[in-house]
Amino acid sequence: MFVSRGFGERIEVSGSSDIEAMRFDQNGLHIYIAQERDHQDIISGLIVEFADARKFRCLDESDIADYLVSPEFIHGYNVLEVLAGGWSAESHSLLGYGCGLREWLVVTGNLCISVISGEEPLIRQLRWSLDKGPQA
């Protein structure tokens, strides 16, 4: 059973939204979400920053489907905290121990990223031009 809670602002997650870029460095994991593109090629989106990301994975269609078909899946958020039934539970089941960290799911219309982190993420709105790409 998958159990989660929405995190951040409740919005309509567009089917055309996508992960524009990711950066993982000494300052953590930074995920750039493109939500809308205007007629001047300006992208409106979000940056989701995990200062204490320990591991992450991109979910393919079958992994995403496992989440989306769950009756407990909460729609309307780009970030969910996974409370039960996610990657952490899978690791616990396979390895026999829990990691003691929190699991987060960054959701877009085209790609999802599962993140294991010790802290809540910071979510900020961001705009960038299509030709220059996102900059924090």
C-alpha positions in Angstrom: 0.0 0.0 0.0 1.3 3.4 -1.0 0.7 6.3 1.4 1.8 9.9 0.8 1.1 13.5 1.7 1.2 16.5 -0.6 4.1 18.9 0.1 4.2 22.5 -0.9 1.6 24.4 -2.9 -1.4 22.5 -4.4 -1.5 23.0 -8.1 -2.6 21.3 -11.3 0.3 19.2 -12.5 0.3 19.6 -16.2 0.6 16.5 -18.4 3.3 18.4 -20.4 5.4 19.4 -17.3 8.8 17.8 -17.2 12.1 17.7 -15.4 14.2 20.3 -17.3 17.5 19.6 -15.5 19.0 18.2 -12.4 22.2 19.0 -10.6 23.8 17.0 -7.8 26.8 18.5 -6.1 28.2 19.4 -2.6 25.2 21.7 -2.1 22.6 18.9 -2.6 20.2 17.8 -5.3 18.5 20.5 -7.4 15.6 19.5 -9.6 14.3 22.0 -12.1 10.7 21.5 -13.2 9.4 23.2 -16.4 5.6 23.8 -15.9 4.7 26.3 -18.7 6.2 27.9 -21.7 5.0 31.3 -23.0 5.0 32.7 -26.5 8.5 34.3 -25.9 10.1 31.0 -24.9 10.2 31.9 -21.2 9.7 28.8 -19.0 7.9 29.1 -15.7 8.6 26.4 -13.2 10.0 25.3 -9.9 13.3 24.4 -8.4 13.1 21.7 -5.7 16.3 21.6 -3.6 17.3 18.8 -1.3 20.2 19.9 0.9 20.6 16.4 2.4 19.8 14.1 -0.5 21.4 10.7 0.0 20.2 8.9 -3.1 17.8 9.4 -5.9 16.4 7.5 -8.9 14.4 8.3 -12.0 11.2 6.3 -12.3 10.4 4.8 -15.6 6.9 4.1 -16.9 6.3 0.9 -14.9 7.6 2.4 -11.6 5.5 5.6 -12.2 2.4 3.4 -12.9 2.8 1.6 -9.6 2.4 5.0 -7.8 -0.2 6.5 -10.1 -2.7 3.6 -9.9 -2.6 3.4 -6.2 -5.9 4.7 -4.8 -3.9 6.6 -2.1 -1.9 8.6 -4.7 -2.5 12.3 -4.0 -2.8 14.4 -7.2 -2.2 18.1 -7.4 1.4 18.4 -6.0 4.8 18.4 -7.7 6.3 17.1 -4.4 4.9 14.3 -2.2 6.4 12.8 1.0 6.1 9.1 0.8 4.9 7.8 4.2 4.6 4.1 3.3 5.0 1.7 0.4 7.7 3.5 -1.6 11.3 2.9 -2.3 12.2 3.0 1.4 9.7 0.2 2.1 11.1 -1.8 -0.8 14.7 -1.4 0.5 13.5 -2.4 4.0 11.8 -5.5 2.6 14.8 -6.5 0.4 17.6 -5.6 2.8 15.9 -6.1 6.2 16.6 -2.7 7.6 15.2 0.8 7.3 17.3 3.8 6.4 15.8 6.2 8.9 15.5 8.9 6.3 12.5 10.4 4.5 11.4 9.6 1.0 10.1 12.2 -1.4 8.6 11.9 -4.9 9.0 14.8 -7.4 6.2 14.4 -9.8 5.7 15.9 -13.3 3.6 14.9 -16.3 6.5 13.1 -18.0 9.0 12.0 -15.3 9.2 11.3 -11.6 12.2 11.4 -9.4 12.3 9.5 -6.1 14.6 11.1 -3.5 15.9 9.8 -0.1 16.8 12.7 2.1 17.2 13.6 5.8 15.4 16.9 5.4 12.4 18.5 3.8 13.1 20.1 0.4 12.9 23.8 -0.4 10.6 24.6 -3.3 10.9 27.9 -5.1 9.3 29.4 -8.3 11.7 30.1 -11.1 11.6 31.5 -14.6 14.2 31.0 -17.3 14.6 31.5 -21.1 14.5 28.4 -23.2 17.9 29.3 -24.9 19.8 29.8 -21.6 18.3 27.0 -19.4 17.5 27.2 -15.7 19.8 28.9 -13.3 19.3 28.9 -9.5 
